[in-house]
Amino acid sequence: MSRNPVAWAALVVSSAALVSSTGVLRPMPAAPKVSPEGQKVAEALSQAYESVAEFVKPSAVLISVKKKASGPNLRNFQFPLPGNPGGPGGNGRGPQSPRDMKDLEEMLKKFFGPEGMPEKNQFGGPGSGVGSGFVYDDQGHILTNNHVIEGAEKITVGFHDGIELPATVVGADEKSDVAVIKVDTTNYPALPRGDSQKLKVGDLVMAVGSPFELSQSVTTGIISATERNNVRINDYESFLQTDAAINPGNSGGPLVNMAGEVVGVNSAIVTGGRGNDGIGFAIPIDMAENVADQLIKSGKVSRSRIGIKLDPLTPVLAKQLGIENGSKGILVGDIVAGSPADKAGLKQGDVIVGFGGEKVDGIPAFRLKVASSPAGQEYPVEYYRDGQRKTTTIIPAPAENVVFDIEREMEKKSEAGEQAKEPEKTPVGDFGLEVQPLTPELAKTLGLGEDVKGLLVSDVKENSPAEAEGLKQGDLITKIVSDKSIQPVGDVKSFQELAAKSDVLSFYVQSSSAPSRFVSLSKGSK
């Protein structure tokens, strides 16, 4: 008997379907086993998220800007999403789409630098850009990031109900990346402000904003860390770190707690591409509020300064200076004559361990603390000198009144386009560097004052401890660490003798191409 191929195929398919439908081949998965108590907890958390999102919704805004078409830059480059000219909604903003994903990847590498670098995450570009913000008060003020509105010729604020209003810049502070703009309406509620200083690692938070122009988007996560002050994208920073997804376009939007209170201003991300990798940074609302209030009041931010060049206190330096084991602090590298620090009796080589009744752990936090301290008020300072703990009182002054001589000199040299003359090489030392005396002629050539004394670095050997620490020809050594104190460097011979009997050589170096600092070199290290 002949067999019809089509009939046999139909029979096979129908049999397979029958077997599958009976559960023989692919049984249906059982429902997840969740206890009634667990279901209640999950439902309660879901309802809490819903409530917070609904509460924040009227206060969160989308900020669109138009800028001068001056060419692409790192902060503000916009590309449209594939297949949608100008981005979601097809609004026509931005340049044309890349031809393919390879072109797009190459473009991102070109404009956004090496993988994993922190960057401000505004999703914008020459000609246009989009960021986020939130209603700050009942006077029409909107809080956002400086890099969102920087260079804007026109700013438009979009609210949750579809209303769009023009906005003007009240003030912006590049050093903290905080800005305030204003619209002519008070119909939208301001977000209540929380206390960012009370946040703890693990606290639940929600990030609200307009990533990739998608307005009114929310993501949830936790506080991953606090007081991140070494991200190095702002002059003054003490970021909150969160794993709540923050993407390009979220900049300036609120980070809120589960009470609907704003605790931070979304500002930056660390990413290998352009999306969220689980590391986002927000400016604490306590810090942003201080800046915003000053901008609203006077259009600018006033900061304080005490006139100290700060250097990190390394374990090696701490040991050489006779500091208690485990003590943290900062090393006074230089002092402005007549400054608050000078008047308080502080000297080069002192190690500050306390300011205003609080411990000093590192340079960024100390710098931020001093900058935000009102000028004219007294603050106690604890420090070490010659291995002894001491105290004094200091009165910070307005920052514009405290300027280092080297800052003025570097500015003059930069304006004049002067180049330092390369000194002649004079071999000395076993740490990979050669030095020579600073003669009056060389001092004049280098634009240094007649009273400046020290040794010039005339050569740095390859793969040496000196090269590893970043020393260069033309650097000036002015102080050395010897006998648990800071001393003048002396002549070449005395420097050679100290180097010959030391396994670790620490000294203060001034450079025309980098900040002045203390350096520690170890024999045999690279």
C-alpha positions, 0 to 999 in steps of 0.5 A: 500500500502506498503512503501519502507523504503529506498525510503522514506529515499531518499525522506526525504533527497532530500526534505531537500536538496531542502529546504536548497538550496532555502534558507528556512532553512539557508539563505546565509549571506550578504556581510559585509557592509564596506564603500569605505573609510574603504576598502581603509584604510584596503587595505592601512594597508594590503599593509603597512604590506606586504611592511614591511615584504618584506623589512625585509625579506633579513635581518632576519635570523634563527640561529641554534646551537649545544651545549654540551649535558650536560643535560636539563636546563631552557633556552634551552630545545627543544622538537619536534612538535608532529608527526614530529621528530626533529621539522618542516622539520623533520631535526632530531634535538632534543630528541624523541617526548613525548608519549602523550600530558600528558607527554608533559605537565608534561615535560613543568611543570618540565622544565619551572616552575610555570605558568605565570613566565617570561622566555627567549623564545629561542626554543632550548636544550641540543645538539641543539637549534634554535633562530633568529637574524638579519643583524646588519651591512655591515661587516657580524655581526648578532645581537641576544640574548646571551641565543640563542648562549650561550654554542654553539659549532657550529653556523649556520646562515640560510638566506631567500634564503636558504643559510646557513653559519657558524658563530663565536661569536664576543662577548656576554653579559649575563647581558643584554642578547645581543650577536653578531656573524659574518658570512663571507659575506656582501651580505645581507642588514643590517636593519636600526635602529629606535629610541626606545626612541621615541616609544609610547604605541599604535605604530604599530610594527611587530615581525620577526623571526623563532618561533618553527623553522618556519623561516621568520614568522611575527606577528603584534601588538602594543607597549603595554608598554615601560621601563619595568625594573622590569621583573627580567630576566636580570641584566640590562633591560628596555624592550619594551612590545608588544602584537605582538605574540612572541613564542619560537624561536623568541629570537634575532629576530627584532621588527620593526616599520612601516618604517621597522626600527628595534626598539627592539630585541625580547627576552622574554615572559610571558606565562602560557604554551609555546606559546604566551599569548600576553605579549612579551618583546624586548630589546630596540635597543638603549640599544642593539646597545650600547652593540653590538657596544662595543662587536664588538669593544673590545669583552666585555662591560664596565659599570660604577659604583658609589659605592652605595648600593641602597634601594627602597624609600617606602612611609613610609620611605619618610615620616619619612625622611621628603621628599616632598609628592609624591617625587620619588627617591632611598635610599642610603643604603651603600657606598663603601669607596673611591668610586665616591659616597664617594668622592661626599659627599653622605652618607647613608640615602641620597635620590637621586632624580636626576642624570644627569639632569633626574629624578630618579624614581626607582632602575632599571632605575637608575642602568641602567642609571649609568651603561651606563654613560661613566666613568670619566665624571661629572654628577650632582646629586640631593638628600635629606638629613635631609629633605633638598634638596641638589646637588653635582657632581659625576664622575662614575668609571669603575665597576671593580674598585668599589667593596663593602667590603661585596661582598668580604666577601661573596665571601670569605665565599662562597669559604670557605663554612663557616656557621654563628653561630646561636646567643643566643636569647634575647627577645626585641621589639614588632614587632616580632623579638628578637635581641642581641648585636654584640660582638667581638666574634660573629663578628669574627665568622660571618666573620665581621670586628672588626669595625662593630657595630649593633644588631643581629636578634636572633629570628623571630616570626611566622606570625609577621611583621618581618617575613613578611618582610623576616627577619631571624636569624643572620641578622644584624641591623646597622642603625635606622631611627629616627628624620628624619635621619639615626642614628647608632642603639645603644644598645638593650635598646635604640632599645627597647625604640624606638620600644616601642614609635613607630608605625613604626620601620625602620632600615637598615639590612645586611644579609648573604643570601640576599642584605642589605636593609632598612626595615619598620615594622608596629605594628599589620601588618602581 
